[in-house]
């Protein structure tokens, strides 16, 4: 099976990240949504490097990501990872004998070398660069986007662009034909989380998200998390309850009291159908919107459904003292309703577990990571 690399190929750097532990760098990158990591630590002693790679492998394996060790085929063999080889390292054919079944990438720095690497059956991907001036690779002049484009035209396996790539120029790199962009300094600019989120969100925006429906119990954070996700993806945000209130001139509680729940659910279904006019959007639904079968079918037909799974203890604290929730009459009644609705939320949704103590950015990270792997649905 051909190797599939994500748009972002992250390279560890203890100096740039100001984090002494390589596994800690990888853990934080993976938590943000990075799915390809290269450990490049040339100054580490062998034993220290092996230990760091083995620990890092645990984090990357948990998300079924790719892990490569720079230069060291021997360490890759022992640790059970892939390897990335420079032009002065072990030839890919020799590394293949050591690493049966493991991915091998090779660096190239001119178009002729890239063509040779694409024809080498031992290489699984080819890196080309530096594309731009690089703060970590200063011995070679930048090759530029035009050369990258020419290399991309003849690629027969994944092409990884490297050298001076940032959040500001990654779109140009991928538009030129690279399958993946290797980055070091850009990931740690302003701090690991801030820099990596900036890059990841740029690559995510290249793929239209379609309609994302957030479901879950009242107080689970659908509105506030949905706003953050929509902002990061730069797509419209819709809160169904807010739209219903705006159109009717009444609060949700008043609509319940005046017409009853069945009439409100009918109105809700009509507004839900109206979201089909939005090509890309994040839609926060009411706590009961996903319970009717016709609504579940409509959401799954129109887009992807994400269940924000928050413990009832957190919901109870968030709703304490609130008077705008028509179905929150008492803690005991809400607990029963929570238990009744929970099985419905799990039907055909992407389940995202939130403990309630995450920052808003961290909650958004979890949802965005789940959306990056949309095939994993809960079916209970």
C-alpha distance (Angstrom), angle and dihedral (degrees) to the residues before:
residue distance angle dihedral
X1 . . .
X2 3.85 . .
X3 3.78 116.0 .
X4 3.81 113.8 -101.7
X5 3.79 114.8 -155.2
X6 3.81 125.6 -171.2
X7 3.78 121.0 -121.6
X8 3.80 91.8 -102.3
X9 3.80 120.4 60.1
X10 3.82 107.7 -174.7
X11 3.80 123.7 -154.4
X12 3.79 120.7 -160.6
X13 3.79 120.0 -123.9
X14 3.78 120.5 173.2
X15 3.78 93.5 -167.4
X16 3.81 97.1 49.9
X17 3.80 93.3 41.7
X18 3.81 94.2 42.7
X19 3.80 87.8 -137.8
X20 3.80 115.3 124.1
X21 3.82 96.5 -158.1
X22 3.81 118.6 75.5
X23 3.83 92.6 -161.4
X24 3.80 89.4 52.1
X25 3.80 90.5 52.6
X26 3.80 89.7 50.5
X27 3.81 93.2 45.2
X28 3.78 91.5 54.7
X29 3.80 93.4 43.8
X30 3.80 91.8 51.0
X31 3.81 92.2 47.3
X32 3.80 88.4 56.7
X33 3.81 93.0 51.6
X34 3.81 105.5 -90.1
X35 3.80 109.7 147.1
X36 3.81 102.5 178.6
X37 3.81 122.6 55.1
X38 3.78 132.7 175.0
X39 3.80 118.8 -162.3
X40 3.79 105.3 -143.7
X41 3.79 109.1 174.7
X42 3.79 110.1 142.5
X43 3.79 96.3 171.9
X44 3.80 98.3 55.6
X45 3.78 121.4 108.4
X46 3.80 113.4 -113.7
X47 3.79 96.3 -108.2
X48 3.80 92.6 46.5
X49 3.80 91.6 47.8
X50 3.80 93.5 49.7
X51 3.79 91.7 49.6
X52 3.80 91.4 48.6
X53 3.81 92.7 49.2
X54 3.80 93.4 47.9
X55 3.80 91.7 51.1
X56 3.78 91.7 44.5
X57 3.78 90.2 51.5
X58 3.81 90.0 62.7
X59 3.79 92.4 59.9
X60 3.80 95.2 44.1
X61 3.81 93.0 45.0
X62 3.81 91.2 54.6
X63 3.80 89.3 66.3
X64 3.82 94.7 36.6
X65 3.80 90.1 -114.9
X66 3.80 132.4 151.3
X67 3.80 122.2 -96.7
X68 3.80 124.2 -169.5
X69 3.79 132.1 -179.2
X70 3.79 116.5 -144.1
X71 3.82 114.8 -119.3
X72 3.80 98.0 -24.9
X73 3.81 112.4 104.6
X74 3.82 89.1 165.8
X75 3.81 92.5 58.0
X76 3.80 90.7 44.0
X77 3.81 90.4 53.4
X78 3.80 93.8 51.7
X79 3.80 95.2 41.3
X80 3.81 94.4 43.5
X81 3.81 97.0 -122.4
X82 3.77 138.5 121.8
X83 3.80 123.6 -94.5
X84 3.77 136.1 -136.6
X85 3.80 114.2 -147.9
X86 3.79 129.0 -157.8
X87 3.78 124.0 -148.4
X88 3.80 91.5 -95.8
X89 3.81 95.3 46.1
X90 3.78 130.1 89.4
X91 3.83 110.5 -52.6
X92 3.78 114.0 -101.7
X93 3.82 91.9 -117.7
X94 3.81 91.1 57.3
X95 3.79 92.1 44.5
X96 3.80 89.1 51.9
X97 3.80 90.0 62.6
X98 3.79 88.7 56.5
X99 3.79 96.8 41.0
X100 3.76 108.6 44.0
X101 3.78 108.5 178.5
X102 3.81 94.1 8.2
X103 3.79 123.9 113.6
X104 3.80 119.2 -105.9
X105 3.78 126.0 -163.7
X106 3.80 127.2 -171.9
X107 3.79 133.0 -156.5
X108 3.80 121.6 -129.5
X109 3.78 129.3 -179.4
X110 3.79 105.1 -171.4
X111 3.78 135.8 39.4
X112 3.80 95.8 -107.6
X113 3.81 91.7 53.1
X114 3.80 90.2 48.4
X115 3.81 91.4 53.0
X116 3.79 90.5 50.7
X117 3.78 91.2 49.3
X118 3.80 92.4 50.8
X119 3.82 88.5 56.3
X120 3.82 93.2 47.9
X121 3.83 108.1 102.2
X122 3.80 90.7 -157.8
X123 3.83 93.5 64.2
X124 3.79 120.1 81.3
X125 3.79 96.4 -172.3
X126 3.79 137.3 8.9
X127 3.80 125.5 -137.4
X128 3.81 118.9 -154.8
X129 3.77 129.8 -169.0
X130 2.87 166.1 -26.9
X131 3.78 86.5 -94.0
X132 3.81 92.6 177.1
X133 3.77 134.2 11.9
X134 3.78 106.9 -64.9
X135 3.76 130.6 -150.5
X136 3.81 91.3 -153.1
X137 3.83 99.8 39.0
X138 3.80 107.7 45.5
X139 3.80 102.0 150.5
X140 3.82 95.9 81.0
X141 3.81 130.8 54.9
X142 3.82 117.5 -117.4
X143 3.81 115.2 -91.2
X144 3.80 96.2 -152.8
X145 3.78 135.7 -140.9
X146 3.82 95.1 -74.6
X147 3.80 91.9 59.2
X148 3.80 89.8 45.9
X149 3.79 89.2 52.5
X150 3.80 92.2 51.7
X151 3.80 90.6 49.9
X152 3.81 90.2 48.5
X153 3.80 91.7 54.5
X154 3.80 90.9 63.0
X155 3.78 99.5 39.5
X156 3.78 119.2 131.2
X157 3.80 95.8 175.8
X158 3.81 135.3 26.6
X159 3.79 115.6 -49.7
X160 3.80 118.9 -148.1
X161 3.79 116.6 -163.4
X162 3.79 115.8 -149.0
X163 3.79 138.4 -178.4
X164 3.79 130.8 65.2
X165 3.81 95.2 -2.9
X166 3.81 116.0 158.5
X167 3.79 139.2 170.5
X168 3.79 87.6 -94.2
X169 3.82 97.1 55.5
X170 3.81 102.8 28.3
X171 3.82 91.8 96.0
X172 3.80 90.5 56.6
X173 3.80 90.5 49.3
X174 3.80 93.5 51.4
X175 3.80 91.5 42.2
X176 3.81 88.1 55.3
X177 3.81 88.6 61.9
X178 3.79 107.2 -91.3
X179 3.79 114.3 142.2
X180 3.77 93.2 -153.9
X181 3.80 138.2 14.7
X182 3.80 119.3 -139.8
X183 3.79 112.6 -146.4
X184 3.77 137.8 -178.2
X185 3.81 117.6 157.5
X186 3.82 96.1 29.3
X187 3.80 90.5 62.3
X188 3.77 93.3 58.6
X189 3.81 100.5 39.3
X190 3.78 107.4 125.3
X191 3.80 90.6 2.0
X192 3.79 131.3 -40.4
X193 3.80 96.9 -87.4
X194 3.80 95.8 45.3
X195 3.78 95.3 44.5
X196 3.79 96.2 44.2
X197 3.80 94.0 45.7
X198 3.79 88.9 52.3
X199 3.79 92.1 54.5
X200 3.80 96.7 40.3
X201 3.78 92.7 50.5
X202 3.81 90.9 50.8
X203 3.80 90.2 54.9
X204 3.82 92.2 44.1
X205 3.79 91.4 54.3
X206 3.79 88.8 60.9
X207 3.81 88.7 69.7
X208 3.82 113.1 61.6
X209 3.83 105.0 -124.2
X210 3.79 95.6 -150.4
X211 3.79 115.0 -155.1
X212 3.78 117.0 -22.5
X213 3.81 115.6 -164.9
X214 3.80 117.7 -161.5
X215 3.79 114.5 -154.8
X216 3.77 133.8 176.6
X217 3.77 144.0 105.4
X218 3.79 122.6 -46.4
X219 3.79 110.0 -80.4
X220 3.80 94.3 26.2
X221 3.81 91.5 119.7
X222 3.79 100.7 -107.0
X223 3.79 94.4 144.6
X224 3.79 100.6 44.2
X225 3.82 94.3 40.0
X226 3.79 90.8 44.0
X227 3.79 91.5 53.1
X228 3.79 90.8 52.3
X229 3.81 93.5 48.2
X230 3.80 92.1 48.0
X231 3.80 90.0 49.8
X232 3.79 92.8 50.5
X233 3.81 93.0 46.9
X234 3.82 92.0 39.3
X235 3.78 95.5 -129.5
X236 3.82 130.7 127.0
X237 3.80 120.4 -81.1
X238 3.80 122.9 -143.6
X239 3.80 127.4 -172.3
X240 3.82 107.0 -163.3
X241 3.81 94.9 -155.2
X242 3.80 91.3 50.1
X243 3.80 91.4 49.7
X244 3.80 91.3 49.6
X245 3.79 90.8 49.9
X246 3.80 92.1 47.8
X247 3.81 93.2 49.9
X248 3.81 95.8 44.9
X249 3.78 99.5 36.9
X250 3.81 88.7 -132.0
X251 3.76 134.6 98.9
X252 3.78 120.6 -109.3
X253 3.81 88.9 -111.5
X254 3.82 91.1 53.4
X255 3.81 91.5 48.9
X256 3.80 90.2 52.0
X257 3.79 91.9 49.1
X258 3.81 95.0 45.3
X259 3.81 101.4 41.9
X260 3.81 107.3 12.1
X261 3.77 130.9 -120.9
X262 3.86 98.4 -70.4
X263 3.82 91.5 58.0
X264 3.79 91.1 46.8
X265 3.81 91.4 50.4
X266 3.79 90.2 52.5
X267 3.80 90.5 51.1
X268 3.81 89.0 47.2
X269 3.82 91.8 53.1
X270 3.81 90.7 52.0
X271 3.82 91.8 52.8
X272 3.79 90.2 45.1
X273 3.81 89.9 55.7
X274 3.78 88.8 51.4
X275 3.80 91.2 64.2
X276 3.81 88.1 74.7
X277 3.80 86.9 82.4
X278 3.82 89.2 67.3
X279 3.78 112.9 83.1
X280 3.80 94.0 -165.5
X281 3.79 124.9 14.9
X282 3.79 146.7 128.6
X283 3.81 110.2 -122.5
X284 3.81 123.0 -165.6
X285 3.79 110.8 -156.5
X286 3.78 131.2 -159.2
X287 3.79 119.5 -96.2
X288 3.82 92.7 -102.0
X289 3.81 98.9 38.2
X290 3.79 95.4 96.0
X291 3.81 95.7 49.3
X292 3.86 100.4 79.8
X293 3.79 110.5 79.9
X294 3.81 93.5 -132.7
X295 3.81 90.4 56.3
X296 3.78 92.3 49.2
X297 3.78 90.2 51.7
X298 3.79 92.2 46.5
X299 3.81 94.5 51.3
X300 3.79 93.8 46.7
X301 3.81 89.8 48.4
X302 3.78 94.2 48.0
X303 3.80 100.3 42.5
X304 3.77 147.6 -45.5
X305 3.77 121.7 -40.7
X306 3.80 120.9 -145.1
X307 3.80 120.7 -166.4
X308 3.80 113.6 -151.8
X309 3.80 100.1 -149.3
X310 3.80 107.2 -159.5
X311 3.84 124.6 167.6
X312 3.79 115.7 -105.5
X313 3.80 90.1 -123.0
X314 3.81 88.5 64.3
X315 3.82 92.4 45.3
X316 3.79 90.2 50.7
X317 3.81 92.0 53.9
X318 3.79 92.9 46.7
X319 3.81 93.7 50.1
X320 3.79 96.7 44.3
X321 3.81 109.0 126.0
X322 3.80 95.5 4.3
X323 3.80 118.0 133.6
X324 3.82 101.8 -177.7
X325 3.81 96.7 81.2
X326 3.82 109.3 90.9
X327 3.80 94.4 -164.5
X328 3.81 96.2 47.0
X329 3.80 101.3 90.1
X330 3.78 99.9 143.9
X331 3.79 139.3 -12.8
X332 3.79 91.1 -105.1
X333 3.80 93.5 49.8
X334 3.81 91.6 46.1
X335 3.82 90.9 50.1
X336 3.80 90.5 54.6
X337 3.80 91.6 47.4
X338 3.82 90.2 48.1
X339 3.82 90.6 54.4
X340 3.81 92.3 46.2
X341 3.80 94.5 51.1
X342 3.79 99.5 40.5
X343 3.85 95.9 82.5
X344 3.81 90.4 52.9
X345 3.81 92.8 52.1
X346 3.79 89.1 56.8
X347 3.81 94.8 56.3
X348 3.80 110.4 109.5
X349 3.79 96.1 -27.7
X350 3.78 137.8 127.0
X351 3.78 100.9 -111.9
X352 3.81 115.8 -144.4
X353 3.79 114.7 -174.0
X354 3.80 115.5 -146.3
X355 3.80 121.5 -177.2
X356 3.78 93.2 -161.8
X357 3.80 96.5 -118.3
X358 3.82 95.8 85.7
X359 3.77 122.2 109.8
X360 3.79 115.4 -111.7
X361 3.81 90.3 -105.1
X362 3.80 91.1 51.2
X363 3.81 91.6 50.5
X364 3.81 89.4 50.5
X365 3.82 89.8 48.4
X366 3.80 90.4 57.2
X367 3.78 93.2 50.6
X368 3.80 93.1 45.9
X369 3.81 90.8 49.4
X370 3.80 89.7 52.1
X371 3.79 90.5 49.7
X372 3.79 89.4 52.7
X373 3.82 86.4 63.5
X374 3.82 102.2 38.8
X375 3.80 97.1 164.0
X376 3.81 94.8 75.1
X377 3.80 104.4 89.9
X378 3.76 130.0 169.8
X379 3.77 111.4 -124.4
X380 3.80 104.8 -177.8
